[in-house]
Amino acid sequence: MRIISLNLNGIRSAAKKGCFDWLRKQKADVICVQELKAQEADMTAEFLMPGTAKNRMHGHFHYALKKGYSGVGVYTRAVPERVATGFGSREFDAEGRYVRADFPGHSVVSLYQPSGSSGEERQAAKFRFLDQFLPHLKRLRREGREFVICGDLNIAHREIDLRNWKSNQKNSGFLPEERAWLTRVFDEVGFVDVYRALHPEATGESYTWWSNRGAAYEKNVGWRLDYQIATPGIAARARQAAVYKAQRFSDHAPLVIDYE
């Protein structure tokens, strides 16, 4: 089972850069996308059901109420038994940050956690999101199902997860409180960072996001912000994981993981 996660930074922009042409060739079973920056009326036939006439994927989306903002989706080769949007937060469900697809024995979630980089107000919102989302993750674990949660978490967990960690310790995305929250997700709630399980010491090759400033991509001054976190059973079935960088569709790169 191949699962791909990608923050599109705008589905229309990514499509113009060849994203859907590339995705069609990947033979993925599930593709999780974030930051659609589109509403339902903006979605073309290709955006809704990408693929060929004989091999189309089924799209499931959670749009933000605000135009041109946020939004997530899950593309699935098999038709899910159930699809749910939102995780029960009045504030953040309006921002289109969560869609879940259930299959026999496992579920896949596309998640877009808030960024706090634009200022104190959004950083406070990010902390509110984290406070609300941790109990939801605990509820998922109590379901007894296998989960793979894919997406842009907007947190670099460890020093090896970004190039310039020393100078970013007071910046959103690498704040001690954010990193401690992610540690709780792994150590307390019991989710597994699948990429790190396969590549425990990877540095530059693990980055998934680069600023558009200062030739960051060319110099590989990046951050690992995109994850697939999974319950232990399905995490143990992961066999290979890689960040695809041969083409650029967004300021993020696709994270591709193959599971048995």
C-alpha positions as CSV (number, residue, x, y, z in Angstrom):
1,M,0.0,0.0,0.0
2,R,1.5,3.3,-1.1
3,I,0.5,6.5,0.7
4,I,1.6,9.9,-0.4
5,S,1.2,13.2,1.5
6,L,1.7,16.6,0.0
7,N,0.9,20.2,1.0
8,L,-0.1,21.6,-2.4
9,N,0.1,25.3,-1.4
10,G,-2.9,25.8,-3.7
11,I,-4.3,23.0,-5.8
12,R,-4.6,25.1,-8.9
13,S,-1.0,26.2,-8.7
14,A,0.3,22.7,-8.1
15,A,-1.7,21.4,-11.0
16,K,-0.1,23.9,-13.4
17,K,3.3,22.7,-12.2
18,G,2.5,19.1,-13.2
19,C,1.5,17.7,-9.8
20,F,-1.4,15.6,-11.1
21,D,0.7,14.3,-14.0
22,W,3.2,13.0,-11.5
23,L,0.6,11.6,-9.1
24,R,-1.0,9.6,-11.9
25,K,2.3,7.7,-12.4
26,Q,2.8,6.8,-8.7
27,K,0.2,4.0,-8.4
28,A,-0.6,5.2,-4.9
29,D,-3.5,3.7,-3.0
30,V,-4.1,6.8,-1.0
31,I,-3.0,10.4,-1.6
32,C,-3.4,13.0,1.2
33,V,-3.3,16.7,0.2
34,Q,-3.3,19.8,2.3
35,E,-3.8,23.5,1.7
36,L,-6.1,23.3,-1.3
37,K,-6.8,27.0,-1.2
38,A,-10.0,26.3,-3.1
39,Q,-13.7,25.9,-2.6
40,E,-16.0,23.2,-4.1
41,A,-16.9,25.5,-7.0
42,D,-13.2,25.8,-7.9
43,M,-12.6,22.0,-8.2
44,T,-12.3,20.7,-11.8
45,A,-13.0,17.1,-12.8
46,E,-9.3,16.3,-12.6
47,F,-9.1,17.8,-9.1
48,L,-12.1,15.8,-7.9
49,M,-11.3,12.4,-9.5
50,P,-7.7,12.3,-10.8
51,G,-6.4,9.5,-12.9
52,T,-7.2,7.9,-16.3
53,A,-10.6,6.9,-17.5
54,K,-10.0,3.3,-16.5
55,N,-8.2,4.1,-13.3
56,R,-9.6,7.1,-11.5
57,M,-9.2,7.9,-7.8
58,H,-12.0,9.0,-5.6
59,G,-11.6,12.5,-4.0
60,H,-12.9,13.4,-0.5
61,F,-12.5,17.0,0.8
62,H,-12.9,19.3,3.7
63,Y,-13.0,22.9,2.5
64,A,-12.4,26.0,4.6
65,L,-15.3,28.4,4.9
66,K,-12.8,31.2,4.1
67,K,-12.1,31.5,0.4
68,G,-8.6,30.7,-0.8
69,Y,-7.6,29.3,2.5
70,S,-6.5,25.9,4.0
71,G,-8.6,22.9,3.0
72,V,-7.6,19.2,2.8
73,G,-8.4,16.1,0.8
74,V,-7.9,12.4,0.5
75,Y,-7.8,10.6,-2.8
76,T,-8.5,6.9,-2.6
77,R,-8.2,4.1,-5.1
78,A,-10.8,1.9,-3.2
79,V,-14.1,3.4,-2.2
80,P,-14.0,4.1,1.6
81,E,-16.5,2.5,3.9
82,R,-17.0,5.9,5.5
83,V,-15.6,9.5,5.2
84,A,-15.7,12.1,8.0
85,T,-14.7,15.7,7.9
86,G,-13.6,17.7,11.0
87,F,-12.7,16.5,14.4
88,G,-15.3,18.2,16.5
89,S,-13.8,21.7,16.9
90,R,-16.1,24.6,16.3
91,E,-13.1,26.9,15.6
92,F,-10.9,24.7,13.5
93,D,-13.4,22.6,11.6
94,A,-14.4,25.9,9.9
95,E,-10.9,26.1,8.6
96,G,-11.0,22.8,6.7
97,R,-8.2,20.9,8.4
98,Y,-9.2,17.3,8.7
99,V,-10.7,14.5,6.6
100,R,-10.8,10.8,7.5
101,A,-11.4,7.8,5.2
102,D,-12.2,4.4,6.8
103,F,-11.3,1.1,5.1
104,P,-11.6,-2.4,6.4
105,G,-9.2,-2.6,9.4
106,H,-7.6,0.8,8.9
107,S,-8.2,4.6,8.4
108,V,-6.2,7.3,6.7
109,V,-6.5,11.0,7.8
110,S,-5.3,14.1,5.9
111,L,-4.4,16.8,8.4
112,Y,-3.3,20.4,8.1
113,Q,-2.2,21.9,11.4
114,P,-2.1,25.6,11.8
115,S,1.0,27.7,11.3
116,G,1.9,30.3,13.8
117,S,4.5,32.1,11.7
118,S,2.3,35.1,10.7
119,G,2.2,36.5,14.3
120,E,1.2,36.1,17.9
121,E,-2.6,35.8,17.1
122,R,-2.0,32.8,14.8
123,Q,0.5,31.2,17.2
124,A,-2.1,31.4,20.0
125,A,-4.6,29.7,17.6
126,K,-2.0,27.0,16.9
127,F,-1.6,26.3,20.6
128,R,-5.4,26.1,20.9
129,F,-5.5,23.6,18.1
130,L,-2.8,21.5,19.7
131,D,-4.7,21.5,23.0
132,Q,-7.8,20.3,21.3
133,F,-6.2,17.8,18.9
134,L,-4.3,15.8,21.4
135,P,-7.4,14.4,23.1
136,H,-8.8,13.6,19.7
137,L,-5.6,11.5,18.9
138,K,-6.2,9.7,22.2
139,R,-9.8,9.0,21.2
140,L,-8.5,7.5,17.9
141,R,-6.2,5.2,19.8
142,R,-9.1,4.0,21.9
143,E,-11.0,2.9,18.8
144,G,-8.6,0.0,18.4
145,R,-8.2,0.6,14.6
146,E,-5.0,1.1,12.7
147,F,-4.5,4.7,11.6
148,V,-2.2,6.6,9.3
149,I,-2.4,10.4,9.8
150,C,-0.7,12.3,7.0
151,G,0.0,15.9,6.6
152,D,1.7,19.2,7.3
153,L,2.0,19.3,11.1
154,N,3.9,22.6,11.0
155,I,6.4,21.4,13.6
156,A,10.0,20.2,13.2
157,H,10.4,17.7,16.0
158,R,14.1,17.3,16.5
159,E,17.3,19.3,15.8
160,I,18.0,17.1,12.8
161,D,14.6,18.0,11.3
162,L,15.7,21.5,10.1
163,R,18.9,23.0,8.8
164,N,19.3,26.0,11.1
165,W,17.9,24.7,14.4
166,K,20.0,27.0,16.6
167,S,18.6,30.2,15.2
168,N,15.0,28.9,15.0
169,Q,14.5,28.0,18.7
170,K,12.3,31.0,19.3
171,N,10.4,30.7,16.0
172,S,7.1,29.1,15.3
173,G,7.5,25.5,14.1
174,F,10.4,24.8,16.4
175,L,9.2,26.2,19.7
176,P,9.9,24.0,22.8
177,E,6.2,23.8,23.5
178,E,5.4,22.6,20.0
179,R,8.2,20.0,20.0
180,A,7.1,18.8,23.4
181,W,3.5,18.3,22.1
182,L,4.8,16.1,19.3
183,T,6.9,14.1,21.7
184,R,3.7,13.5,23.7
185,V,2.0,12.2,20.5
186,F,4.7,9.6,20.1
187,D,5.6,8.7,23.7
188,E,2.3,9.2,25.5
189,V,-0.4,8.6,22.8
190,G,1.7,5.9,21.0
191,F,1.8,7.0,17.4
192,V,4.9,6.3,15.4
193,D,6.8,8.7,13.2
194,V,7.0,6.4,10.3
195,Y,9.7,8.2,8.3
196,R,11.9,8.4,11.4
197,A,11.4,4.8,12.2
198,L,12.9,3.9,8.8
199,H,15.5,6.7,8.7
200,P,16.4,7.5,12.3
201,E,19.3,9.8,11.6
202,A,18.4,11.3,8.2
203,T,19.0,15.0,7.9
204,G,19.0,17.1,4.7
205,E,17.2,14.4,2.7
206,S,14.3,14.4,5.2
207,Y,13.3,18.0,4.7
208,T,9.9,18.6,3.1
209,W,9.5,22.4,3.2
210,W,11.7,25.3,2.1
211,S,11.1,29.0,2.4
212,N,10.7,30.9,-0.9
213,R,13.3,33.4,0.4
214,G,17.0,33.4,0.1
215,A,17.4,30.5,-2.3
216,A,16.5,28.2,0.6
217,Y,15.6,25.3,-1.8
218,E,18.8,25.6,-3.8
219,K,20.8,25.6,-0.6
220,N,18.6,22.9,1.0
221,V,17.9,25.2,4.0
222,G,14.8,23.2,4.8
223,W,12.5,21.9,7.5
224,R,10.8,18.5,8.0
225,L,7.2,19.6,8.5
226,D,5.3,16.8,6.7
227,Y,4.7,13.5,8.4
228,Q,3.0,10.2,8.3
229,I,2.3,9.2,11.9
230,A,0.7,5.8,12.4
231,T,-0.4,3.3,15.0
232,P,2.2,0.7,15.8
233,G,0.7,-2.2,13.9
234,I,0.6,-0.5,10.5
235,A,3.8,1.5,11.2
236,A,5.6,-1.8,11.5
237,R,4.5,-2.7,7.9
238,A,6.3,0.3,6.4
239,R,9.1,-0.8,4.1
240,Q,10.4,2.3,2.4
241,A,10.0,6.1,2.8
242,A,11.3,8.9,0.7
243,V,10.8,12.6,0.0
244,Y,10.4,13.3,-3.7
245,K,12.5,16.3,-4.9
246,A,13.1,15.8,-8.6
247,Q,10.2,18.1,-9.4
248,R,8.7,21.0,-7.4
249,F,4.9,21.3,-7.3
250,S,4.8,23.5,-4.1
251,D,7.0,24.9,-1.4
252,H,6.6,21.4,0.2
253,A,7.7,18.1,-1.3
254,P,5.7,14.8,-1.4
255,L,6.4,12.3,1.3
256,V,6.0,8.8,-0.1
257,I,5.8,5.7,2.1
258,D,5.2,2.1,1.1
259,Y,3.5,-0.3,3.5
260,E,3.1,-4.1,3.2
